[in-house]
Every structure is written in structure tokens, then in C-alpha cells.
């Protein structure tokens, strides 16, 4: 059995899923009608991926409690400019998992970050890297 099979099963699912959508600004921003800032509503598949990722972390990847330290020690930035296909190909499994954790956690502070990395294919590349490492 593959170590990361529970997560790499999402490669094909996320490639064909709509992933989620932005909900635009709502309300007038007056004293009687507040403004709701835009936010992302993720698809059921994305919610399930996040849930399964956290379950995997709890059961098998305790090192992810210090994902920021792992990323910092390797000089890894969680942004589109840094996370290129060439760089991702050099990551080991713990680094891949730390990057995914960084993306999921940072989405709480930078609304839409997870959607961005799903849409631009970085999450797919990270999962494919895990699958390749599982084959070694």
C-alpha cells in the first residue's frame, strides 16, 4: 500500500472538479446594511481533500505541527513565483506535505489562496510529486 495514496487519489478528482467559486461583495456598507466581503465557497471535493489531509496529518505526519519551521529552514516561500514545477520536483515528501499545509493554513488569512493554487495547478503538481515519491 502506498504511503500517500489517500491523498494522491485526489489528483484526478481535483483536475475535473469545479473547485469552488468567489462570492462577490454583498450589502451596501451602511449603518443598516453591513457589507460582506468577498469569500470563496469551496466544492465538496475540496472540503473533503482538506478533511482527509488533516486526518492524514493527525495519524501519520506529526512533523507538520512545525510546517512553518520546515519551510523556513529550507528557504521555501508559499507563493506562485517560488512554487514552480522545477522546484517542486526537488522536494522530498515532508517538504511537499509542509507546502500543502502552508497553503491550506494560509488560506484562512489570505482568502482564496487555496483556490488559486488549485486553479494554477500547484496543488496537482504537489500531489503528483507525492505519487512519484510513493513509487520510489
Secondary structure, 3 states (H helix, E strand, C coil): CCCCHHHHCHHHHHHHCCCEEEECCECCCCCCCCCECCEEEECHHHHHHHHHHHHHHHHHCHHHHHHHHHHHHCCCCCCCCCCCHHHHCCCCHHHHHHHHHHHHHHCCCCCCHHHHHHHCCHHHHHHHHHHHHHHC
